[in-house]
């Protein structure tokens, strides 16, 4: 499902115009990105959490050049689904 599909589904379900729904969806995504970039998690009860995970420093290998390089610790965004969400997906996907 793409962002356009989400906009179409929400517009159909609510009766709102697609332009308004698209603005709401994009504002939501901007809010999530802004919060995560400020190291603040986003919790949506019944849906899940957008969180920031810390990746530890590690040594990696470049096989083609036979060298090692150090990857410094860094942060990545992640999504952790709620239990209700997980249960629904487990029971409906075949």
Helices and strands as residue ranges (DSSP letters): H 3-14, H 18-37, E 42-44, E 48-55, E 58-62, E 67-71, E 74-81, H 83-92
